Amino acid sequence: MEKTILKITALAREIANSKDSERASENIDYIKSWLSRFQHERLIHLIVTVAFSLIAMGCVLYINVCFSIPLLILTAIFVVMSIAYIRHYYILENNVQKLYFLVDELEGLVKGKNDSE
């Protein structure tokens, strides 16, 4: 999903920078449909990230009470997974925000084209 969001963001940025209203009107629905998918992905990853982080924190707190090697390994796994999910969520969040801005620009190009006709 990371490669896809970067590809769609690059496409939207390229169209916005070219100021090509014809190309913007051809691709705006495509970009909006991907934006909708990314919003859903972002929500799911937020829920998973919070869950893994809470479990990791619970394991860290519990390991202080009842130390054991298997629990230490489990804690390490949850911490590593939390870091991976935070990184992925960070990329999703930032690129979705960029896409909001770029879609607004593309809609402005399309509206400007329609106003001039």
ZATI-417220 format. One record per atom (N, C-alpha, C): x, y, z; residue in one letter. Coordinates in steps of 0.02 Angstrom, whole numbers, plus 50000, padded with zeros to 5 digits. Last residue first. Layout:
BEGIN
XYZa
...
***
This chain:
BEGIN
492365138848993e
492015136248934e
491355139648923e
492855143349112s
493095146749051s
492735144348989s
492315134849206d
492115141849207d
492295145449142d
492995122949179n
492275123249167n
492015130449165n
494275126749220k
494165124649150k
493425125249133k
494075129049354g
494305134549312g
494185133049238g
493735116149394k
493235121449399k
493425127349356k
494965109849371v
494375107649334v
493835113049336v
495765116949462l
495935116949391l
495325115049349l
495115113749582g
495165120749561g
495325121249487g
495355100249585e
494665102549578e
494635109849557e
496735100749605l
496475097949543l
495745100049532l
496775106349734e
497085109849677e
496805107349612e
496125096149806d
495845102949805d
496125107049746d
497055086149785v
496385085349756v
496035092149754v
498125091249861l
498195090549788l
497515089749754l
497585090749992f
497805097049963f
497835096749887f
497375076850003y
496825081550013y
496995088249979y
498695072049985l
498195070749933l
497585075349941l
499285075950105k
499525078850042k
499005077949987k
498545067550191q
498495074750198q
498735078350135q
499015055350144v
498295056850137v
498195064450144v
500355056350182n
500185056350111n
499435057450099n
500265056250323n
500565061850288n
500365062050214n
499625043650346e
499325049950369e
499605055950330e
500525034150290l
499825034750268l
499545041650285l
501675036450369i
501695037350296i
500995038250268i
501155033350496y
501455039950483y
501465041350408y
500835019950481y
500295024750492y
500545031850477y
502135014550470h
501665013950415h
501095019050421h
502645017950598r
502975020350537r
502485020150478r
501745010850679i
501795018150685i
502115021150623i
502034997650640y
501375000450627y
501385008050632y
503364996550688a
503214995650617a
502534998750598a
503154998450825i
503575003150788i
503435002650713i
502364987250852s
502094993950863s
502494999150824s
503264976850826m
502674977650784m
502364984550792m
504164979350932v
504394979750862v
503804980650815v
503294976951040v
503624983451033v
503854984450960v
502944963451021f
502434968651019f
502734975651011f
504214957451036i
503844956750973i
503314962250967i
504514960751168a
504944963151114a
504584962751047a
503504953551234t
503534960851239t
503944963851182t
503904940551203l
503254942951181l
503234950651181l
505124940351274i
505114939451201i
504464942051171i
504634941951404l
505114946851377l
505124946451301l
503894930351416l
503544936751418l
503994942351390l
504924920751413p
504414920851361p
504034927451358p
505654924951533i
505954925451467i
505414925351411i
504834934951656s
504974928451627s
505244929551556s
504264943951797f
504764943151745f
504834935951723f
503014952051848c
503134944951841c
503624943751783c
503134966051854v
502824962351908v
503034955051907v
503704970051736n
503984972651798n
503724968851859n
502874964551643i
503534961551650i
503894964051713i
501784973051645y
501724966451676y
502394963151687y
502274984051572l
502074984851642l
502044978151678l
502484977851448v
503044981151483v
502874982051557v
501184973651418c
501714968751427c
502304971651465c
500554986151405g
500334981451456g
500864976151470g
501254990951294m
501314994451358m
501094989951416m
500794981651198a
501514982251213a
501624985651281a
499424984651199i
499654977951219i
500394978151238i
499494997751150l
499214996451216l
499434989551242l
500034995251023s
500394999451071s
500144998351142s
499034987550963f
499704984650974f
500104988751025f
497974997250964a
497914990750998a
498604987751013a
498505007550886v
498325008850955v
498285002250994v
498655000450764t
499225003550797t
499085004850871t
497324996950734v
497824991750746v
498424994550783v
496765009850717i
496495005250767i
497004999850785i
497565014550612l
497535018150675l
497295013550731l
497265005550511h
497935005450540h
497975009450605h
495935009150485i
496085002350508i
496775002250542i
496125022450441l
495725021050500l
495885014150528l
496915020250326r
497175024350381r
496785022950446r
496055013150244e
496675009950267e
496955013650328e
495125023350220h
494915017250254h
495525013650283h
495945032350151q
495615034450213q
495395028350254q
496275024750039f
496795026450087f
496515028850153f
495035024349975r
495345018149999r
495875019550051r
494905038049946s
494405034649988s
494685028150017s
495965039549858l
495965043249921l
495475040149970l
495525032049750w
496095029649789w
496125033149856w
494505040549710s
494335033749730s
494905030649770s
495225052149677k
494745052249733k
494565045249756k
495915047549565i
496295049549624i
495835049649685i
494825045449478y
495305040049493y
495675041549558y
494305058349469d
493895052949499d
494335046949519d
495375065249406i
495145067149473i
494735061649506i
495785062749275n
496075058649330n
495785060149398n
495165071649187e
495175064449171e
495365060149231e
495395083949246s
494705081449244s
494675074049226s
496795084449225a
496515084549293a
495805081749294a
496885085249088r
497155079249122r
496885078749193r
496315097949074e
496025092149040e
496245085649074e
497165106349145s
496475105349170s
496145099349137s
498725106349194d
498345103749137d
497635101949160d
499705110249281k
499135114749272k
498715112749211k
500785103149322s
500745104449250s
500175109349234s
500545101549458n
501095105849437n
501055107649363n
499465092549454a
499375099149483a
499925103949461a
500095081349397i
499545084549362i
499435091649388i
501055078649497e
501265079949428e
500725083549389e
500245076049607r
500705081749609r
500925083649538r
499585064349564a
499195070449579a
499645076649579a
500715055849552l
500285057249495l
499895063749505l
501165055649685a
501605058349632a
501205060049570a
500065049449746t
500255056249766t
500695059449713t
500145036949683i
499555041149672i
499705048449691i
501395032449734k
501275033049661k
500695037749646k
501165032249871l
501685036649845l
501605037749770l
500175022549875i
500005029449896i
500535034349872i
500905011449826t
500315013949790t
500155021149810t
501865009149922k
502075010849853k
501505014049815k
501025005850030e
501475011650034e
501685013949964e
500414994050000m
500005000050000m
500435006350000m
***
